[in-house]
Amino acid sequence: METNGWNFRGTMSYQKTTVSLNSGTNYALDFGTNNYIEINLNTSPMGFTTVNPHGGANNVQSATLILKAGSSARTVVFPAWKVLSQNGAVFIPTNLPALSTTVVRLELLGAGGDANTLARFETFK
């Protein structure tokens, strides 16, 4: 602690978990554990659900998903999040191209839940 209070300058480090999905058709995104979830998709189709948002009337929780499609295109189903887009195209992707990485940035508002989640999607190849 310094004379005039805490010194919090510098960078922040966040915990990331990595998961490889090799079978199955559903995966629960656990927002109660890590800020970053890296998912290697080795199977398709894959549906995502959400569990354990931090919740609370005045809370805002950030989470980032990093989805790697692998050598084949993947079919995915995301929850009914509210999509934010600079160009006005408001849609949730259902197909991820082969060898692509899709980054999903999420803001969970208030008590959380899919209806209170804002999502931004970016796909890189």
Secondary structure, 3 states (H helix, E strand, C coil): CECCECCCCCCCCCCEEEEEECCCCEEEEECCCCCEEEEEECCCCEEEEEECCCCCCCCEEEEEEEEECCCCCEEEECCCCEECCCCCCCCCCCEECCCCEEEEEEEEECCCCHHHEEEEEEEEC
